[in-house]
Every structure is written in C-alpha cells, then in structure tokens.
Amino acid sequence: GRRRLLQQGIRPLRHADLCGIVLHGTGGLGKSSVVSRWADRLQHDFCMVAVFGLCDEPALTQALAKALPHDAEGERQGLQGGGDLAHRLAAAIEACEKTPLFVLDDFEQNQDLPTTGEPFAKVKPGIVPVLSALLQAVADHGHSRLLITPRYQLPAASVPGMEHVPITPMDEADQNKRIARLASLYKEAARQPADLLQRAITTAGGNHRLLEWLFKVLDQTGLDHPALIGAMEAEEERFRENVFASALCAALPEAARALLTALQVCEEPVPLAAVVALRTGPSSPATESAIVGHLATAVAWGLAYVWAIEGQPHWLAAPFLR
C-alpha cells in the first residue's frame, strides 16, 4: 500500500533541490512506516540518522556521531564540543562515509500545541536553534536530506527548503492491500464472520495502527469477539482523546468547530461547494474565504483531510471525530 505516496517522496529525495520532506498527519496513519520504507529504498545512497521524540542538541549530535567512521575521532569530538552547531554538524556530515538521511520521528514532542487562530503548531523555543542548525547544515551540504514526521503541520518559515506532504487515511486500494496482509498474519481473524470483520474495518476508519490492533484482537481464540468489537467501538472516544488532546479541539475558533461538526455528516470527501452548503447556525463561518481558512486550519491540525479529486480539493472530517 501507499505506493503513490512512496513514489511521491522518493523522486524529490533523490533528485530535487530541497532539504527534505515534512510528512504530517494524525497518529496511527503510518508516518513512521512510510519514512522507514523511504529510508530502505534509499539505503544505497544514504545512511539513516534517526532521532525519535525529543530532538535537542545532545540527541541530535549523539545520533550523528554513531554514523561517523570509527577512525573519525576528531570529527566525533568536534561534534560534541562547543562552537556553532551548524558548523559542527556540517563537518560531521562531510566526514560520513555515506550521505546522512536525517529522520526526526514523532516530532510533535518538539512542538507546542496550536493556539486559537493559528493553523500550525510552532516548534518549541528550545528546539528552534537545533532545527535551524540542522537545516543549514543539510542545505549547505547539498546532498544530505531530512525527513520530519509531526502530527501537527509546521510553519513553512521554520523549515525552509522542506516539502510539506500530508498523510491521509488509507484509500480503498491501500486498505485492501493492508487487510490482505493482516489476514495472512492473523489467520483466525480472517476466519471471523464477514459482518464482524467489516465492523472492525469501519471502526479503524483508515487508521493503519488501529486496524492492526483490531485484527490482533480478532485473532485471539476463546474470546467473545462481538462483545470485544462493541467495546472497542465505544473506546474510539478514548483513542481519539489519546491522539488529540481535548485542548486541541477546544483551541479551534467557534466557527471552525461548527464547520467541522457539520462536515462530520459526510462519509466521502466533498468539494468546497458542498462544504459551503453545510453551513448551519449563527456560529458558522460567514464567507467562503473564512470557510477555506478554517478548513486549512483543520487540515493542518490533523482534524480533517484534503484530497485532490479531478484537480479540485475535496475535504473530509477525520473519521475518529464522528
């Protein structure tokens, strides 16, 4: 699955004049899996330098130090020393036997939650100089690349030279491939009644991680599977709250919340004209431009998804909001 997205990333990472890609979207959609497959396909051209979660200076320099050759002790010491961080990173990158591919996974740990009226989640002040130094070193080198996987979209100004790629729930073709793969792994789950399997698939809502979790449960023998699936359907609220803090939804302007609530009645992506027609109540956005702005915020925060269908944007509220 995800063939289109994988190809979308591989070409610019190999050839384009950019620093890298920001792959953003809600938890469980497979960002880490996509990045891992990008790295696997690029392993002959790059060596992966990965930082998971907090990306402060010690975490970044220690990860890069592991990629240095054994005899590059001077560069290793210089990397851990003082002075301008961008220069130290650049010297270490030059000393690597293979070009580094930096991966900053679960980067939302380095972001503040978005506040009302802001479509993006800003990088925490203590991380800004580290990220800026890494971007400068990657840009100056010209061949090194950077991949960042946050839940929340980053302001373009904080990551110059990066291409922003949203990850959406699996489409039908990708989901069918994923289901076939899970069915081969969890054979007892594949033997469950068709209606029970469909309830599990619907509950997952295109979420890569949640779909596998449900298959694992269905694979367990001696359990009351219908009751368990029913309990999991009730637990979607808990899963949602674990992924998106209640503060994130509360931070949306009232008009954006009203628009998102109205959009939840749609089970397929809809064009702007249909979104405009959904406006109800005094708190709904007053103009088309306001609607477009609120939709952009919802997409940036991972509360809605946008697809290009026949050359026109179509929007869908995140399934776990229903």
Stockholm file with secondary structure:
# STOCKHOLM 1.0

chainA/1-322         GRRRLLQQGIRPLRHADLCGIVLHGTGGLGKSSVVSRWADRLQHDFCMVAVFGLCDEPALTQALAKALPHDAEGERQGLQGGGDLAHRLAAAIEACEKTPLFVLDDFEQNQDLPTTGEPFAKVKPGIVPVLSALLQAVADHGHSRLLITPRYQLPAASVPGMEHVPITPMDEADQNKRIARLASLYKEAARQPADLLQRAITTAGGNHRLLEWLFKVLDQTGLDHPALIGAMEAEEERFRENVFASALCAALPEAARALLTALQVCEEPVPLAAVVALRTGPSSPATESAIVGHLATAVAWGLAYVWAIEGQPHWLAAPFLR
#=GR chainA/1-322 SS CCHHHHHHHHHHHHHSSSSEEEEECCTTSSHHHHHHHHHHHTTTTEEEEEEESCCCHHHHHHHHHHHSCTTCHHHHHHHHSSSCHHHHHHHHHHHCSSEEEEEEESGGGGBCCCCTTCSSCCBCTTTHHHHHHHHHHHHHHSSCEEEEECSSCCCGGGSTTEEEEECCCCCHHHHHHHHHHHHHHCHHHHTSCHHHHHHHHHHHTTCHHHHHHHHHHHTCTTSCHHHHHHHHHHHHHHHHHHHSCHHHHHTSCHHHHHHHHHHTTCSSCEEHHHHHHTCCSTTSCSSHHHHHHHHHHHHHTTSEEEEEETTEEEEEECGGGC
#=GC SS_cons         CCHHHHHHHHHHHHHSSSSEEEEECCTTSSHHHHHHHHHHHTTTTEEEEEEESCCCHHHHHHHHHHHSCTTCHHHHHHHHSSSCHHHHHHHHHHHCSSEEEEEEESGGGGBCCCCTTCSSCCBCTTTHHHHHHHHHHHHHHSSCEEEEECSSCCCGGGSTTEEEEECCCCCHHHHHHHHHHHHHHCHHHHTSCHHHHHHHHHHHTTCHHHHHHHHHHHTCTTSCHHHHHHHHHHHHHHHHHHHSCHHHHHTSCHHHHHHHHHHTTCSSCEEHHHHHHTCCSTTSCSSHHHHHHHHHHHHHTTSEEEEEETTEEEEEECGGGC
//
